[in-house]
Amino acid sequence: MQVDLLIRHAAQVVTPRGRGPARGAAMGRLELIPDGAVAVRDGRIVAVGSTAAVEASISEAAEVFEARGQTVIPGLVDPHTHLVWAGDRVAEFEMRLKGATYLEILQAGGGILSTVRATRAASMEQLIAETRGRLDRMLLHGTTTAEAKTGYGLEWETERRLLDVLHQLNGLHPLDLVPTFLGAHAVPEEYRADPEAYVGRLIEEMLPAVAALRYPTDGPWHPPWADGRAAWFCDVFCERGAFDLAQTRRILEAARRLGFGLKVHADEFEPALGATPLAVSMGAISVDHLVSTPPEHLEILARSETIGVVLPGTPFGLGTGHYAPGRELIDRGGALALATDLNPGTSWCESMPMMMALATRYIKLTPAEALTAATLNAACAIGLGHEIGSLEPGKQADIVLVDAPDYRHLAYRYGINLVRTVIKRGRVVVRDGALQIPGG
Amino acid sequence: MQVDLLIRHAAQVVTPRGRGPARGAAMGRLELIPDGAVAVRDGRIVAVGSTAAVEASISEAAEVFEARGQTVIPGLVDPHTHLVWAGDRVAEFEMRLKGATYLEILQAGGGILSTVRATRAASMEQLIAETRGRLDRMLLHGTTTAEAKTGYGLEWETERRLLDVLHQLNGLHPLDLVPTFLGAHAVPEEYRADPEAYVGRLIEEMLPAVAALRYPTDGPWHPPWADGRAAWFCDVFCERGAFDLAQTRRILEAARRLGFGLKVHADEFEPALGATPLAVSMGAISVDHLVSTPPEHLEILARSETIGVVLPGTPFGLGTGHYAPGRELIDRGGALALATDLNPGTSWCESMPMMMALATRYIKLTPAEALTAATLNAACAIGLGHEIGSLEPGKQADIVLVDAPDYRHLAYRYGINLVRTVIKRGRVVVRDGALQIPGG
């Protein structure tokens, strides 16, 4: 067999296995191949194994990567980002250091709503430029696929512009995006006196408009599985000051009727509003945050098909020191994924390895569990476990070379970038730590 | 005036000012120049101010950096690193996550002494290659000067080899190093039965040998202020299981007689062994760690000329969540500096911006205080406040351009690298985020 790309003599090739999420103890079981190799053809992985075995199975390789001293892992997947916004909230960061709480800032009309104002005022060009910078940083840190939410528009015109940005960049940038509609991110200022009217608008106008919207999928970097749907998922921020449980249920029910997959921001601050059991009962693909989820709700989640997505960057970014009970979710047999929560308020960090460094230290995941949570389980949390998230023949060739002889360095070391090479669908897009995007 | 380099139209030029450390409330007072410029000639800063004012003072510039949208800060200074070692301790990291105690790690062959074994066994070539990789990552994250300790030899031959590595790299690499002798890092295995004999050896043989040793200073990157001394400082790890207070005093007294400046690892774990008041009374230039320093010792430190160096990477790396009372030291009027503690056991992180991100969130420094702690005060903690640490005419032209419109982004965002350009003594050594070392 002739192949396009052969990576060989890696210190380790390390990957979870499967098309569905790893649960409980299985999250810690990685395949680890010393002196490993991966072969790629037509954008797909065709062989994974020892260098000797893979070389025996192929006749010729158009490009060969000598990976001595490096570790080869699946492309990282970030299943929860608020990717598209304008501006920053650095002043709010400094206020918070001096004692203001997140909910105080939110209730004072700051927080999310200040980014909504900046985003509504931004041009398409500004939004694309700022978002592209974030995509570049994500790719440089090994993220090859990410979920991306709207939610800084909160009115049809701007939410639609955010979807435009996502779909345009999905075709132009190698990092694949899975779009989520998060019109229910906050109640916009103009509806403060009548939040129910905004919920009605979401259900009756915005969700149907998103469901009806289609985008072209013929850009140079659109993934083969892109189907033109404006959003695959509908997400709701269920929290005091955002949407209550009854509103969350109504929005999710409307979304389900329209064919959206469901996601919920659950238990980020207030304990036990009930969003986790609600999301599970409605068949959500993931519930995200889980910082204050009580044990009985964790147990419901662990016994379900829903994936728990924990976002350690948020407690870190806020400096609270109070992290999600992700260890407990795994110990109860659940499936856990990691994400950055990339956003300008609580956690502006594009790096999934940083999330692995946080999750090992503060949620007590093992490095193996953290890798599974950042690859296979993260892929499953956005409906792509059959395409990405592991190094196995047939899967999309999204591959990362790490400049360390052991995958655990990704969590052991922190605050720097060990990713040297990133391969997206068989094409090299980061080389020697620098972007090198064909046609980009 | 003709200049070699002009940086202009920066969103902000931001710097502390002075040749001595900023203390107490003064740590938060930065000079902040919108639309700022810096001019460089013969490796020194010759003008800092608004672009209009700086341009009016010069006639021609050989190279011009347009810094629109970027922030210009002084080169970062890392005043506490264990830079030179071989190997890693990733297995120990995983054991600790699973709850292994210090003793269990020791019995499994872990801890400082495992790095001592690996370092003693390493060739000069291996040590230089591994150390150079760390220097490259530090430089890419904006560190232009660092202190570097020995301490993984614990016998003359290897300690001497570590000094050889430091001095060789100081001449070959743009990042300037200030060497510290830390023979008193741990009691080596061969002296376990008789630690006093090792202390005697340190005092009678090793310290005099270090004091007598001189290195050439004619490498292409040796700083003009390098004077060939093998080590400027002597440091002692005063801790239960390392060196007790009486031993620390004897080693420091011997070092002082030989002309070394003094540094102490104080109060990292055990509370109030008394290392902080001892170090202050002996005129140490810094006391480092301070995690468990009691208020009465903080007060002694705050009233002294000694700088408190806090190392938030260590509690972060260990996942303890218990940080040094640096806020309190500043509030008592003391001078605080930040450092990475770069080492393979507790904190393998080369990034000073990561330390600023930790110090703001967990020690409650303001971003302004964190910048002062990572520049001017860090320079003073290694005796170089007159040369580096601020952007002022006459100082060495060590300058960092940050890809953000406000210096606070260095702490607000985290886990990624915002440093785009690094200038060392007037020469560009990082351009567009990539190393570009003339003659390197």
Boltz contact constraints between the chains, C-beta under 6 A:
constraints:
  - contact:
      token1: [A, 90]
      token2: [B, 406]
      max_distance: 6.0
  - contact:
      token1: [A, 90]
      token2: [B, 408]
      max_distance: 6.0
  - contact:
      token1: [A, 90]
      token2: [B, 409]
      max_distance: 6.0
  - contact:
      token1: [A, 90]
      token2: [B, 412]
      max_distance: 6.0
  - contact:
      token1: [A, 93]
      token2: [B, 412]
      max_distance: 6.0
  - contact:
      token1: [A, 97]
      token2: [B, 360]
      max_distance: 6.0
  - contact:
      token1: [A, 137]
      token2: [B, 416]
      max_distance: 6.0
  - contact:
      token1: [A, 319]
      token2: [B, 361]
      max_distance: 6.0
  - contact:
      token1: [A, 321]
      token2: [B, 321]
      max_distance: 6.0
  - contact:
      token1: [A, 348]
      token2: [B, 413]
      max_distance: 6.0
  - contact:
      token1: [A, 349]
      token2: [B, 414]
      max_distance: 6.0
  - contact:
      token1: [A, 349]
      token2: [B, 415]
      max_distance: 6.0
  - contact:
      token1: [A, 350]
      token2: [B, 416]
      max_distance: 6.0
  - contact:
      token1: [A, 351]
      token2: [B, 415]
      max_distance: 6.0
  - contact:
      token1: [A, 351]
      token2: [B, 416]
      max_distance: 6.0
  - contact:
      token1: [A, 354]
      token2: [B, 415]
      max_distance: 6.0
  - contact:
      token1: [A, 360]
      token2: [B, 97]
      max_distance: 6.0
  - contact:
      token1: [A, 361]
      token2: [B, 319]
      max_distance: 6.0
  - contact:
      token1: [A, 406]
      token2: [B, 90]
      max_distance: 6.0
  - contact:
      token1: [A, 408]
      token2: [B, 90]
      max_distance: 6.0
  - contact:
      token1: [A, 409]
      token2: [B, 90]
      max_distance: 6.0
  - contact:
      token1: [A, 412]
      token2: [B, 90]
      max_distance: 6.0
  - contact:
      token1: [A, 412]
      token2: [B, 93]
      max_distance: 6.0
  - contact:
      token1: [A, 413]
      token2: [B, 348]
      max_distance: 6.0
  - contact:
      token1: [A, 414]
      token2: [B, 349]
      max_distance: 6.0
  - contact:
      token1: [A, 415]
      token2: [B, 349]
      max_distance: 6.0
  - contact:
      token1: [A, 415]
      token2: [B, 351]
      max_distance: 6.0
  - contact:
      token1: [A, 415]
      token2: [B, 354]
      max_distance: 6.0
  - contact:
      token1: [A, 416]
      token2: [B, 137]
      max_distance: 6.0
  - contact:
      token1: [A, 416]
      token2: [B, 350]
      max_distance: 6.0
  - contact:
      token1: [A, 416]
      token2: [B, 351]
      max_distance: 6.0
  - contact:
      token1: [A, 434]
      token2: [B, 434]
      max_distance: 6.0
